[in-house]
Amino acid sequence: MDDQQLLTGWGRTAASLATVKSVGVEQLAELDVGARGAIARGLGRAYGDPAQNGGGIVIRIKPSANPVWIDSRAGTATVDAGVSFDELLRRIVPHGFFVPVTPGTRFITVGGAIASDVHGKGHHTDLTFGHHVRSLDIVLADGTEHTVGPTAEPDLFWATVGGMGLTGVITRATFDLLRIETNRCLVETQRLADLDALIAAMSDGDADHRYSVAWIDLATKGPTLGRSILERGDHATLDDLAEYAPKALRDPLGFAPGSLASVPPVPNVMSRLAVRTFNELWFRKAPKQHLGTQTLTGFFHPLDAIGDWNRFYGARGFLQYQFVVPFEAADTLREIVERVVANGNASVISVLKRFGAESGGLLSFPKPGWTLTFDVAAGVPGLGSFLAELDQLVVGAGGRHYLAKDAHTTPDIIRAGYPRLDDWKTIRRSVDPHGRWASDQARRLDLL
Ligand SMILES: Cc1cc2nc3c(=O)[nH]c(=O)nc-3n(C[C@H](O)[C@H](O)[C@H](O)COP(=O)(O)OP(=O)(O)OC[C@H]3O[C@@H](n4cnc5c(N)ncnc54)[C@H](O)[C@@H]3O)c2cc1C
């Protein structure tokens, strides 16, 4: 069925009107996409405009008769690209499996996870989602369906992993699962007084844990600049449950996250005072040092407990700024933290993480270094020029920005951050010479 819809990403900025078509895989080859082309859309959790196509077609793929197939012996899943991590986890956790990589929300699709080559708290050990994909099926611009992987048409595979939907429509994928004993993680929480203490703690201890991430306060300056709460964990074993959460042994693999409380539309953006107060309370409530278990959802997807939390930022929406700079550029990281704090517009959710090795994906975002993520309300006076200054610092230090989060950068900034961009374009043009696949982001960043 066709439907004209005004679409945005999760940040709710830069809406554009497209014809949304719900299409079965067998119809993809015949689909008339007109002059503006078409782009696949998952659950719209990318923050900016990669899953929009103003004036053109946006594709939602209909599920097949058998959307999820688990091979327990091989420890793999073969899944329709439109299946969400939420659905998948409900199927696999009770059988002792977890996804190899999960971002901070389970409301994303497998197709979106591959197209953005998502990372999670375990990037320093597990790398990106694409690293665990054994093969994927993709419908190309000429209507042919190809099964590609790290050894079958590897160039097309690595252009598709992280390729933001611009090489074709992914219809199905097979990937490795992670075996788990329980539905909890054993998590060590540590409060750290400042940025130096955080950098030292993460550099020393991350390798001892599968997962590591720090919540960083970007509203405090002076001696407490960069004060943080560091959380590091591993999947809890049955022995861990016996020691730390014996009641959980009654149903060690149960997984049934509750329904969401929703945020009503909010007219105004949170004030700076509210942000500072929230951060102060958040920091004080964290224990100085604590070891205990957390549920999978509590540890990996805490924001999913609140539906539509993106409405907190008022009618104009918000941007999520995420960059990575190499480890040698810790001074640039510090300078950006100082500037963001001085600017005073960052919101409550700011996260610092150490990335591991680069993926084979030509446009994949992670590479070894520090990645910082913060939210900022859209429409704040001077925001564009402030972010443009940060952009220069990031690429000047050899860093780059995450396409799945981006809503403001320019073609020059992306080109500077992604040295394999021309190789990617060459592969893309070889499979889509007439621009059948296109998105608002692709036009904005000159990716076509
Ligand atoms: C609360 C929150 C936390 C997040 N945390 C993280 C995180 O920790 N790490 C991280 O890496 N990301 C994170 N993200 C970003 C999110 O994981 C990615 O944007 C992901 O791509 C969203 O998936 P989606 O299914 O919603 O795709 P959409 O947002 O709908 O689309 C994203 C891209 O995928 C493409 N795409 C979707 N389906 C297909 C398909 N079948 N074939 C081809 N291309 C397709 C689209 O064309 C588009 O380019 C977070 C987002 C939110 C809202």
The ligand as an ORCA input file, in Angstrom:
! r2SCAN-3c Opt
* xyz 0 1
  C      18.345      5.283     21.528
  C      19.296      4.948     20.412
  C      20.512      4.395     20.721
  C      21.404      4.066     19.709
  N      22.600      3.524     20.049
  C      23.470      3.181     19.095
  C      24.689      2.549     19.426
  O      24.997      2.331     20.602
  N      25.507      2.174     18.414
  C      25.170      2.365     17.108
  O      25.947      1.976     16.242
  N      24.032      2.972     16.757
  C      23.172      3.374     17.719
  N      21.980      3.956     17.377
  C      21.691      4.164     15.945
  C      20.966      2.942     15.327
  O      21.500      1.741     15.805
  C      21.190      2.959     13.816
  O      20.806      4.183     13.280
  C      20.423      1.849     13.085
  O      20.813      1.856     11.738
  C      18.908      2.049     13.146
  O      18.277      0.945     12.551
  P      16.835      1.076     11.908
  O      16.346     -0.301     11.612
  O      15.969      1.942     12.733
  O      17.190      1.775     10.537
  P      16.721      3.199      9.930
  O      17.021      4.248     10.904
  O      15.334      3.090      9.438
  O      17.728      3.300      8.694
  C      19.102      3.490      8.922
  C      19.857      3.157      7.640
  O      19.712      1.761      7.364
  C      19.257      1.595      6.027
  N      18.434      0.383      5.962
  C      17.452      0.014      6.811
  N      16.936     -1.169      6.408
  C      17.610     -1.531      5.289
  C      17.525     -2.641      4.396
  N      16.657     -3.634      4.562
  N      18.371     -2.665      3.349
  C      19.272     -1.684      3.137
  N      19.401     -0.620      3.956
  C      18.577     -0.545      5.008
  C      18.465      2.853      5.720
  O      18.373      3.075      4.331
  C      19.314      3.903      6.427
  O      20.377      4.291      5.603
  C      21.066      4.303     18.349
  C      19.825      4.880     18.039
  C      18.941      5.197     19.059
  C      17.617      5.821     18.717
*
